[in-house]
Amino acid sequence: MYRRVDWMKAADQAILQLLGPPKSLELTPSNIARNTGLSRGYTSSRLSVLVDQGLVEVDEEEGSHPFYSVSDLGKGVLDGEISPQDLM
């Protein structure tokens, strides 16, 4: 398990763990909320932060819901290959 950075919330950890290895899922915010027990609105706000920080990627196809997946940087954090200090 990795250490969180100051800006990270417990919800971010839950989202990264859900999306990350070994499964590496691509899910909508509603799917993520349902599987983490977070509200849909809070999940969306935390996903925006994770995208801005480069830990999560979003695939927004026209006419469909966005799908979120963990980025290579996010995988590196989950695997402990990237130090939390590198994210500040």
C-alpha positions as a printed Julia matrix, in Angstrom:
88×3 Matrix{Float64}:
   0.0    0.0     0.0
   1.21   3.48   -0.79
   1.16   6.59    1.38
  -1.25   9.33    0.38
  -0.17  12.88   -0.37
  -1.75  15.8     1.53
  -4.28  16.63   -1.19
  -5.44  13.02   -1.5
  -8.59  11.85    0.26
  -9.52   8.32    1.34
 -11.95   8.34   -1.59
  -9.02   8.79   -4.01
  -7.37   5.69   -2.62
 -10.6    3.7    -3.0
 -11.03   4.9    -6.6
  -7.44   4.12   -7.57
  -7.61   0.67   -6.01
 -10.87  -0.1    -7.81
  -9.56   1.02  -11.2
  -5.99  -0.22  -10.79
  -4.17  -3.49  -11.18
  -4.65  -6.35  -11.31
  -8.02  -5.63  -12.98
  -7.29  -2.26  -14.66
 -10.96  -1.48  -15.16
 -12.6    1.26  -17.23
 -15.71   2.47  -15.43
 -18.21   5.32  -15.46
 -18.52   7.6   -12.42
 -21.78   5.84  -11.51
 -20.08   2.43  -11.6
 -17.21   3.75   -9.49
 -19.61   5.3    -6.96
 -21.61   2.09   -6.7
 -18.52  -0.05   -6.16
 -16.83   2.28   -3.66
 -19.91   3.3    -1.67
 -19.29   6.98   -2.44
 -21.95   9.37   -3.69
 -22.07  10.0    -7.44
 -21.35  13.72   -7.05
 -18.4   13.23   -4.7
 -16.99  10.52   -6.97
 -17.13  12.89   -9.94
 -15.39  15.67   -8.02
 -12.59  13.36   -6.88
 -12.22  11.93  -10.39
 -11.66  15.47  -11.67
  -8.84  15.94   -9.16
  -7.29  12.57  -10.03
  -7.43  13.42  -13.75
  -5.85  16.83  -13.09
  -3.05  15.14  -11.12
  -2.47  12.61  -13.92
  -3.4    9.53  -11.86
  -6.57   8.74  -13.8
  -7.43   9.09  -17.48
 -10.83   9.8   -18.96
 -12.18   8.52  -22.28
 -15.04  10.74  -23.37
 -16.68   9.43  -26.5
 -19.29  11.68  -28.05
 -22.79  10.69  -27.05
 -21.79   8.33  -24.26
 -20.8    8.45  -20.62
 -17.13   9.07  -19.83
 -15.08   6.06  -18.79
 -12.24   6.41  -16.3
  -9.15   4.24  -15.98
  -5.96   4.4   -13.96
  -3.03   6.02  -15.82
   0.54   4.74  -15.96
   1.41   7.3   -13.28
  -1.46   6.01  -11.14
  -0.26   2.44  -11.61
   3.22   3.52  -10.56
   1.82   5.02   -7.37
  -0.23   1.92   -6.62
   2.79  -0.33   -7.26
   4.98   1.83   -5.01
   7.33   2.64   -7.91
   6.53   6.36   -7.68
   7.0    8.21   -4.4
   4.1   10.26   -3.06
   6.47  13.24   -2.85
   6.74  13.13   -6.65
   3.03  13.99   -6.87
   3.14  17.23   -4.88
